[in-house]
Amino acid sequence: MHKPVALSLAALPFASAALAEADPAWHLLGQIEVTEHESADSWSVTKRFPAEIENGVDTFEISGYLIAVGWEAETRDYMLVSDLGQCPFCGSGDHGTAIEVRLTDPLPVTDEAQHATLRGMLQLVRDPSTMQAVVMTDAVLLDG
């Protein structure tokens, strides 16, 4: 028995409509559909990507809040969220779209999230064993 659950930024009641309208990158990522399939002995997900990103994107630009992953003095590994209230580490258990980011150059880790604009390669995660849909690699900080 399969239990379909479609997740998207547009379907989440706490998502910011103003943000989706103001930032086309977050709006586009919010159109990714993730469907969960569950049976008595297995679990998997399928993902459907908007046509604009279905093959990944070599140059993708997005703004949001960088949250360091780990406790080193410097790191290349971050999560990027559109709204700190929807951060999987900062807010409630319910959260909106978040992107794993791997920067080309490490940044000093701070206690607070910093607003940043990034440019990097958007890669799709098609692995059926994770809800994660995208990761940004080779990201550079444009401002922040």
C-alpha positions as CSV (number, residue, x, y, z in Angstrom):
1,M,0.0,0.0,0.0
2,H,1.4,3.4,-1.0
3,K,0.8,6.5,0.9
4,P,1.4,9.5,-1.4
5,V,2.4,12.7,0.3
6,A,3.2,15.7,-1.9
7,L,5.4,18.3,-0.3
8,S,6.1,21.7,-1.8
9,L,6.6,25.2,-0.6
10,A,3.3,26.3,-2.0
11,A,1.5,23.5,-0.1
12,L,2.9,24.4,3.3
13,P,0.6,26.6,5.3
14,F,3.4,28.4,7.0
15,A,5.3,29.3,3.8
16,S,5.6,32.9,3.0
17,A,3.7,33.8,-0.2
18,A,5.5,37.1,-0.3
19,L,8.9,35.3,-0.4
20,A,7.8,33.0,-3.2
21,E,6.7,36.1,-5.2
22,A,9.8,38.1,-4.4
23,D,12.4,35.4,-5.0
24,P,11.9,33.3,-8.1
25,A,14.6,30.8,-7.0
26,W,12.8,29.9,-3.8
27,H,9.5,29.8,-5.8
28,L,11.1,27.4,-8.3
29,L,12.4,25.1,-5.6
30,G,9.0,25.2,-3.9
31,Q,7.6,23.5,-7.0
32,I,9.6,20.3,-6.5
33,E,7.2,17.6,-5.6
34,V,8.3,14.8,-3.2
35,T,5.9,11.8,-2.9
36,E,6.4,9.3,-0.1
37,H,5.6,5.6,-0.7
38,E,5.2,3.4,2.4
39,S,4.3,-0.2,2.7
40,A,4.6,-2.8,5.5
41,D,8.2,-3.6,4.6
42,S,9.5,-0.6,2.6
43,W,9.7,3.1,2.3
44,S,10.8,5.3,-0.6
45,V,10.2,8.7,-2.2
46,T,9.9,9.9,-5.8
47,K,10.6,13.4,-6.8
48,R,9.3,15.5,-9.6
49,F,11.3,18.5,-10.6
50,P,10.1,21.6,-12.6
51,A,11.2,21.6,-16.2
52,E,13.6,24.6,-15.5
53,I,15.7,22.5,-13.2
54,E,15.0,18.8,-14.2
55,N,18.6,18.4,-15.5
56,G,20.2,20.4,-12.7
57,V,21.5,23.9,-13.2
58,D,25.1,24.9,-13.8
59,T,24.7,28.5,-12.5
60,F,22.0,29.0,-9.9
61,E,21.7,32.1,-7.8
62,I,19.7,32.3,-4.6
63,S,19.5,34.4,-1.4
64,G,18.7,33.2,2.1
65,Y,20.1,32.6,5.5
66,L,23.2,30.4,5.9
67,I,23.3,28.1,8.9
68,A,26.6,26.3,9.5
69,V,26.5,22.5,9.7
70,G,29.0,21.4,12.3
71,W,31.1,23.1,15.0
72,E,34.4,23.8,13.3
73,A,35.9,27.3,13.4
74,E,35.5,27.4,9.6
75,T,33.3,25.3,7.3
76,R,32.2,24.9,3.7
77,D,29.1,23.1,4.7
78,Y,25.9,25.0,5.3
79,M,22.1,24.8,5.1
80,L,20.4,27.7,3.2
81,V,16.9,28.6,4.3
82,S,14.5,31.3,3.0
83,D,13.2,32.2,6.5
84,L,14.8,31.6,9.9
85,G,11.4,30.7,11.2
86,Q,11.3,27.8,8.8
87,C,14.8,26.5,9.5
88,P,15.1,22.8,10.3
89,F,17.6,23.6,13.0
90,C,16.3,27.0,14.3
91,G,12.5,26.8,14.3
92,S,9.8,24.3,14.9
93,G,9.8,20.7,13.6
94,D,7.8,21.9,10.6
95,H,10.0,23.7,8.1
96,G,10.0,24.9,4.6
97,T,12.4,24.4,1.8
98,A,16.1,24.1,2.8
99,I,19.1,23.6,0.6
100,E,22.4,21.8,1.6
101,V,25.2,24.1,0.4
102,R,28.9,23.3,-0.2
103,L,30.9,26.5,-0.6
104,T,34.1,26.6,-2.6
105,D,35.9,28.6,0.2
106,P,35.2,28.1,3.9
107,L,33.6,30.8,6.0
108,P,34.1,31.4,9.7
109,V,31.3,29.8,11.7
110,T,29.2,32.3,13.8
111,D,26.5,31.7,16.4
112,E,24.0,33.5,14.2
113,A,22.7,32.8,10.7
114,Q,23.9,35.3,8.1
115,H,21.9,36.6,5.1
116,A,23.7,35.8,1.9
117,T,23.3,35.6,-1.9
118,L,25.0,32.6,-3.4
119,R,25.8,31.4,-6.9
120,G,26.6,27.7,-7.5
121,M,25.7,24.5,-9.2
122,L,22.3,23.1,-8.3
123,Q,22.4,19.3,-8.4
124,L,19.3,17.1,-8.1
125,V,19.2,14.3,-5.5
126,R,17.2,11.5,-7.1
127,D,18.0,9.0,-4.3
128,P,14.7,7.3,-3.3
129,S,15.9,6.8,0.2
130,T,16.0,10.5,1.2
131,M,13.5,13.4,1.1
132,Q,16.4,15.7,0.1
133,A,15.7,17.0,-3.4
134,V,18.6,19.4,-4.2
135,V,22.1,20.3,-3.2
136,M,24.2,23.4,-4.2
137,T,27.8,22.7,-4.8
138,D,30.8,25.0,-5.8
139,A,28.9,27.8,-4.3
140,V,30.4,31.3,-4.0
141,L,29.3,34.1,-1.7
142,L,28.1,37.1,-3.8
143,D,27.1,39.1,-0.8
144,G,26.6,38.5,2.9
